[in-house]
Structures are given as structure tokens and as C-alpha cells.
């Protein structure tokens, strides 16, 4: 075996040593993500945490905010919960500004589905949750109790 063949064989062996674990990790992440997704409602919210809002209808005649207001509220709530540490005061004050059930449903819709993994964005291993799911993860039972009466009044399970 000459030097060129030996070099080629060494490169192939190195490629196998690196490539096989990388592929195995990728397949593992895919399988874990797929298993987590199976425990979801049809709209992608966790069946353990957030109720399904798929069949919810927003009555536009009951809205007191505009879609741009709803987007602002949704982004404010997302920012208060994103990354480590939760800004509870911002969450409470934002929810206090929301007057009707349809306003809250519009905010939930504007929030959309965002991947969650311990309060951070997790592109491959996180799971999609709506605003209700994020609130359930980010707030303790005592903190949820402060906003739960408003959600109960609206008829939105928290």
C-alpha cells in the first residue's frame, strides 16, 4: 500500500468516526421530538399543559383592541417570559390591559405557537406551545392564581 492509499484510508476512517456519532445524535433528536409531538393537541399545544384552542372563534364585535395591539401584547408577554427569569410584573400589567375574552383570544392567536424548552428558544428539541402553555410553564401556582380569575371570567382554561 502506497502513501496515497494509506492517507485515503485514514481519511475514510476519520470520516466514519466523526460521521456516525453525528448522524446518531441527529436521529436521536428527531425521535425525541417526534415522541414529544405525539402528546399534543391537534393545534400543537401540549395536552398536559395548554388546552386546545383549535375550534375557538373570535367574535370581532366584542374586540376592544386592534390586531396590532394584540401583536404588541403578545410580543410583550413573550419578551417577559423569554430566556431565564420571568418578568411577572410585566405579565400581570399586560393581562390587566386585556378587557374581553375575544381580546385575549386575539392575543393568543397573535402569540402563535412558539418553541419552548425551559424558557428559551429551542429549534430542534423544544416543543411548540401557545401563550397559555408558556404561562403554565413560566409561572408558579401562586403566580398563576393572580391571573386565573380573569381567565375564568373569560372562560379560557389556564
Secondary structure, 3 states (H helix, E strand, C coil): CCHHHHHHHHHHHHHHHHHHHHHHHHHHHHHHHHHHHCCECCCCCECCCCCCCCCCCCCHHHCCCCHHHHHHHHHHHHHHHCCCCCCHHHHHHHHHCCCCHHHHHHHHHHHCCEEEECCECCCCCCEEECHHHHHHHHCCHHHHHHHHHHHHHHCCCC
